[in-house]
Amino acid sequence: MNSTMQLLLSLLVLVGCAKIGGIISGALGQPTVLGKLLAGVCLGPSLLNVMHWSVFKSVPLHETLHSLSELGVIFLMFIAGLRTEADELKAAGRAATWTALLGVALPFAGGIAAARLWGFSTAAAIFVGLLLTATSVSISAQTLVELGKLKTRVGTTLLGAAVLDDVLGLLLLSVVLATADGSGGWLTVLFTVVRLVGFLSVVWFLGRRYLPRLIHHSAKLPIDEPVLAFAILVMLALAFGAEEIGSLAAITGAFMAGVLLSHTDVRDEVDRSVSGFTTALLVPLFLVSIGINTDLGALQGGMVGLTLVLCAVAVVTKVIGGGLGERVGGLPAREALQVGAGMVSRGEVGLIIATIGMQKGIIGADVFSMTVAVVLCTTLVTPMLLKWSFRTATSAQPTVLRDHEVAHQPQLTEA
C-alpha cells in the first residue's frame, strides 16, 4: 500500500471513529468533545494501538497525521478569534488578567509542592509546576461552541485569559530554561520578553490599521475565493510569526489573526467558509490524536500515586485560581466558576512543554508519561465541568452579549 492510500485509510479510521465517539457521547448527554477524546484513547497504545498495526506502521504517515492535527488546533483557534471582538476582550480585560495571573500562580505552586513531596529535585519540581500552568483553550473553545456559549461574557473572558495565560506560561518557561542553561541565562530571558512584547505590539498596531484596507483590496483580485485565501494566508503568517519571531505558541498567532479579522466586514464569510471543513475533518483528527499519543501503561510504581495527586492538583488549582481571579475581576460567582472550569484543560500546550523538558534533559520519560496522563485527565474533565457549570447556572445574571452581536455569529455544527 502506497503512502497516499495509507493516509486515506488512516483518516477514514480516525475521523470515522472520532465522529462515532462524538455521536455516542452526545446521545449520553455529554459534549461530543469527550467522545472523540475517548475514541482516541481506545485507538491508542492504552488499548488497541492501531497506529502500530502493519498497515499504519509508517513514520512519514505518523508525522503527517501529527501535522494535520496541529493544523486543526490552529484553525480552531482562528475560528474562536473570528467570533471574539477586541472590544469584548478589552471589556473583559481586568477579569481576564486576574484569571490568568492566579490561574498560573496556583498550579505552579501546587505542582512544585507535590513533586517535592515525592522526592523530585528542585529543578525537576519546578518544571513539573510549570507543566501545570499551561491552559489549552482549544478544548474549552470547542465545548463552548457546542454549548452555544462562546459569544458570552464567560466565553470572551475565558479566551482573553487563555491568551494571557499562554504569555505568562511561556515567560516562565523561558526563565526556567534560561536558569537551567547557566551562562547568559537572564540575557536570554530579557531578549525573549522583548521579542514577545514587540511582536504582539507591532502585529496589533499594523493589523488594526491596515488589515481592513488590505481585505477590501484582496476582494478585487482575479482569483478563486480571494477573500478566504487572503484570510487564511494572514492566519498562517501570524501563526508562524508568533512561534518563530514572537516566542509565543502558534495557536496564539492564529487566535490573534481571527480577532483582527473580526473587525472587518468579511468576518461572517470567512467563518462560514473555514468552519465547515475544520469541524468536519481537522478538529476531530486533533481530538482523537490526543488519545492516540497517550500510553497509560507507561505509568508504573510510585508514579501512579503522583499522577493521581497531580491530576487532582491540576483540576483544583485551575478552578480555584481561575475562579478567584474572576471574582477579583468583578464577575459573579457562577460565571467565575464557569471560567475556572474552562481553564482546566492542558491539552497540547502541556505536551509541548513536556517535550521541551525531555529535549533539554530536565525531565525523564517517566515524568513525560505522567504529564500525558495529567493532560488526558484534565482534557477529559474540562467538557464535563463546563457543561455542569452551565447546566446549574441561574438565570439571575444573564451573560449573553448583545443580541444583534449573537445573531450575526454563525455557529459550528456537528455531524
C-alpha positions, 0 to 999 in steps of 0.5 A: 500500500502506497503512502497516499492510500495509507493516509486515506485509510488512516483518516477514514479510521480516525475521523470515522471513529472520532465522529462515532465517539462524538455521536455516542457521547452526545446521545449520553448527554455529554459534549461530543468533545469527550467522545472523540477524546475517548475514541482516541484513547481506545485507538491508542497504545492504552488499548488497541494501538492501531497506529502500530498495526502493519498497515499504519506502521509508517513514520512519514504517515505518523508525522503527517497525521501529527501535522494535520492535527496541529493544523486543526488546533490552529484553525480552531483557534482562528475560528474562536478569534473570528467570533471574539471582538477586541472590544469584548476582550478589552471589556473583559480585560481586568477579569481576564488578567486576574484569571490568568495571573492566579490561574498560573500562580496556583498550579505552579505552586501546587505542582512544585509542592507535590513533586517535592513531596515525592522526592523530585529535585528542585529543578525537576519540581519546578518544571513539573509546576510549570507543566501545570500552568499551561491552559489549552483553550482549544478544548474549552473553545470547542465545548463552548461552541457546542454549548452555544456559549462562546459569544458570552461574557464567560466565553470572551473572558475565558479566551482573553485569559487563555491568551494571557495565560499562554504569555505568562506560561511561556515567560516562565518557561523561558526563565526556567530554561534560561536558569537551567542553561547557566551562562547568559541565562537572564540575557536570554530571558530579557531578549525573549520578553522583548521579542514577545512584547514587540511582536504582539505590539507591532502585529496589533498596531499594523493589523488594526490599521491596515488589515481592513484596507488590505481585505477590501483590496484582496476582494478585487483580485482575479482569483478563486475565493480571494477573500478566504485565501487572503484570510487564511494566508494572514492566519498562517503568517501570524501563526508562524510569526508568533512561534518563530519571531514572537516566542509565543505558541502558534495557536496564539498567532492564529487566535490573534489573526481571527480577532483582527479579522473580526473587525472587518466586514468579511468576518461572517464569510470567512467563518462560514467558509473555514468552519465547515471543513475544520469541524468536519475533518481537522478538529476531530483528527486533533481530538482523537490524536490526543488519545492516540499519543497517550500510553497509560501503561507507561505509568508504573510504581510510585508514579501512579500515586503522583499522577493521581495527586497531580491530576487532582492538583491540576483540576483544583488549582485551575478552578480555584485560581481561575475562579478567584481571579474572576471574582477579583475581576468583578464577575459573579460567582457562577460565571467565575466558576464557569471560567475556572472550569474552562481553564482546566484543560492542558491539552497540547500546550502541556505536551509541548512543554513536556517535550521541551523538558525531555529535549533539554534533559530536565525531565525523564520519560517517566515524568513525560508519561505522567504529564500525558496522563495529567493532560488526558485527565484534565482534557477529559474533565474540562467538557464535563465541568463546563457543561455542569457549570452551565447546566446549574447556572441561574438565570439571575445574571444573564451573560449573553452579549448583545443580541444583534452581536449573537445573531450575526455569529454563525455557529459550528455544527456537528455531524 
